[in-house]
Amino acid sequence: MAMKFTPKSSHLTGVEYDPATRALLVTFKNGSRHLHSGVPQEAYDNFAKYRSAGQFYHYLAKLHPGTKLK
């Protein structure tokens, strides 16, 4: 079952995570979406708690490079 939340961010509008596939989907305010594979559950949990969703996303994207979806 996918989990999701809406971050308090000026750039991000949504974060979805599927623990079965360890896939993280991040949606930006400009409409672009980025899919990151191999993301551990702990990273998703920390994403929701981090004080700056944008800063955490940049850190996470360096560890788990993603693919921009259309």
Beta strands, then each sheet from edge to edge (+ up, - down):
strand 1: 3-5
strand 2: 12-18
strand 3: 23-28
strand 4: 33-36
strand 5: 66-69
sheet 1: 1+ 2- 3+ 4- 5+
end
